[in-house]
Amino acid sequence: MQEFASLTDIEAPNITCPPDMDNIPTEPGQSYARVKWQLPVPTDNSNEALRLDGLRPPQKLDVGKTLITYKVTDSSGLSRSCTFSIHVKGTH
């Protein structure tokens, strides 16, 4: 009878955020912009489900720079995160 060793997942999943977004114009006459972006698509060496935490687009963002962070976690509890920025500029 052959015994199989149990496998332990020691590799955190991968995640790549979208590139920084600069010079996003505000809505006409407002101090905010409704901003859309692509969600990161995480990958892992296991074929198990991954949990992605972070803001879901679109979002209403005020003038200024906002950092958006995503964290991906696999079924073993290993995680990795990424951050990108969105810069909303006022149109005066």
C-alpha positions as a Markdown table, in Angstrom:
| # | Residue | x | y | z |
|---|---|---|---|---|
| 1 | Met | 0.0 | 0.0 | 0.0 |
| 2 | Gln | 1.4 | 3.3 | -1.1 |
| 3 | Glu | 1.2 | 6.4 | 1.2 |
| 4 | Phe | 0.9 | 9.9 | -0.1 |
| 5 | Ala | 2.5 | 12.9 | 1.7 |
| 6 | Ser | 0.1 | 15.7 | 2.2 |
| 7 | Leu | 1.0 | 18.9 | 0.3 |
| 8 | Thr | 1.3 | 22.2 | 2.1 |
| 9 | Asp | 0.7 | 25.4 | 0.2 |
| 10 | Ile | 3.6 | 27.7 | 0.9 |
| 11 | Glu | 3.3 | 30.0 | -2.1 |
| 12 | Ala | 1.2 | 33.2 | -1.8 |
| 13 | Pro | -1.1 | 34.1 | -4.7 |
| 14 | Asn | -0.1 | 36.7 | -7.2 |
| 15 | Ile | -2.0 | 39.9 | -7.9 |
| 16 | Thr | -1.2 | 42.9 | -10.2 |
| 17 | Cys | -3.1 | 46.1 | -9.8 |
| 18 | Pro | -4.0 | 48.3 | -12.7 |
| 19 | Pro | -1.6 | 51.2 | -13.5 |
| 20 | Asp | -2.0 | 54.5 | -11.7 |
| 21 | Met | -4.6 | 56.8 | -13.1 |
| 22 | Asp | -3.8 | 60.5 | -13.4 |
| 23 | Asn | -5.6 | 63.7 | -14.4 |
| 24 | Ile | -9.1 | 62.3 | -14.0 |
| 25 | Pro | -11.5 | 65.2 | -14.6 |
| 26 | Thr | -14.3 | 66.0 | -12.1 |
| 27 | Glu | -18.0 | 65.8 | -13.0 |
| 28 | Pro | -19.1 | 69.2 | -14.5 |
| 29 | Gly | -19.6 | 71.7 | -11.6 |
| 30 | Gln | -18.7 | 69.1 | -8.9 |
| 31 | Ser | -15.7 | 68.3 | -6.7 |
| 32 | Tyr | -15.7 | 64.6 | -7.4 |
| 33 | Ala | -15.5 | 62.1 | -10.3 |
| 34 | Arg | -17.1 | 58.8 | -10.8 |
| 35 | Val | -14.2 | 56.6 | -11.7 |
| 36 | Lys | -14.1 | 53.1 | -13.2 |
| 37 | Trp | -11.1 | 50.8 | -13.4 |
| 38 | Gln | -10.4 | 47.1 | -14.1 |
| 39 | Leu | -10.4 | 44.8 | -11.1 |
| 40 | Pro | -7.1 | 42.9 | -10.6 |
| 41 | Val | -7.3 | 39.2 | -11.6 |
| 42 | Pro | -5.4 | 37.2 | -9.0 |
| 43 | Thr | -3.7 | 33.9 | -9.7 |
| 44 | Asp | -2.4 | 31.1 | -7.6 |
| 45 | Asn | -0.5 | 27.8 | -8.0 |
| 46 | Ser | -3.5 | 25.9 | -6.6 |
| 47 | Asn | -6.7 | 25.6 | -8.4 |
| 48 | Glu | -8.7 | 26.6 | -5.4 |
| 49 | Ala | -10.9 | 29.7 | -5.0 |
| 50 | Leu | -9.3 | 33.0 | -4.1 |
| 51 | Arg | -10.8 | 35.8 | -2.1 |
| 52 | Leu | -10.3 | 39.4 | -3.4 |
| 53 | Asp | -10.8 | 42.2 | -0.9 |
| 54 | Gly | -10.9 | 45.9 | -2.0 |
| 55 | Leu | -13.2 | 48.6 | -3.5 |
| 56 | Arg | -15.3 | 47.7 | -6.4 |
| 57 | Pro | -15.6 | 50.2 | -9.2 |
| 58 | Pro | -17.2 | 52.5 | -10.1 |
| 59 | Gln | -16.5 | 54.8 | -7.1 |
| 60 | Lys | -17.2 | 58.5 | -6.4 |
| 61 | Leu | -13.8 | 60.0 | -5.6 |
| 62 | Asp | -13.1 | 63.5 | -4.4 |
| 63 | Val | -10.5 | 65.8 | -5.9 |
| 64 | Gly | -7.0 | 64.6 | -4.9 |
| 65 | Lys | -5.0 | 61.4 | -4.9 |
| 66 | Thr | -6.7 | 58.2 | -3.6 |
| 67 | Leu | -4.8 | 55.0 | -3.0 |
| 68 | Ile | -6.7 | 51.8 | -3.8 |
| 69 | Thr | -5.5 | 48.6 | -2.3 |
| 70 | Tyr | -6.5 | 45.0 | -3.1 |
| 71 | Lys | -5.6 | 41.9 | -1.1 |
| 72 | Val | -5.9 | 38.4 | -2.4 |
| 73 | Thr | -6.1 | 35.4 | 0.0 |
| 74 | Asp | -5.9 | 31.7 | -0.9 |
| 75 | Ser | -7.5 | 28.8 | 1.0 |
| 76 | Ser | -4.4 | 28.3 | 3.0 |
| 77 | Gly | -4.6 | 31.8 | 4.4 |
| 78 | Leu | -1.6 | 33.1 | 2.4 |
| 79 | Ser | -2.1 | 36.6 | 1.0 |
| 80 | Arg | -0.5 | 39.3 | -1.1 |
| 81 | Ser | -1.6 | 42.8 | -1.9 |
| 82 | Cys | -1.1 | 45.6 | -4.4 |
| 83 | Thr | -1.9 | 49.3 | -4.5 |
| 84 | Phe | -2.4 | 51.9 | -7.2 |
| 85 | Ser | -3.4 | 55.5 | -7.1 |
| 86 | Ile | -6.2 | 57.6 | -8.8 |
| 87 | His | -5.6 | 61.3 | -9.1 |
| 88 | Val | -8.8 | 63.4 | -9.6 |
| 89 | Lys | -8.1 | 66.9 | -10.7 |
| 90 | Gly | -10.6 | 69.8 | -10.3 |
| 91 | Thr | -11.7 | 71.5 | -13.4 |
| 92 | His | -12.0 | 75.2 | -12.4 |
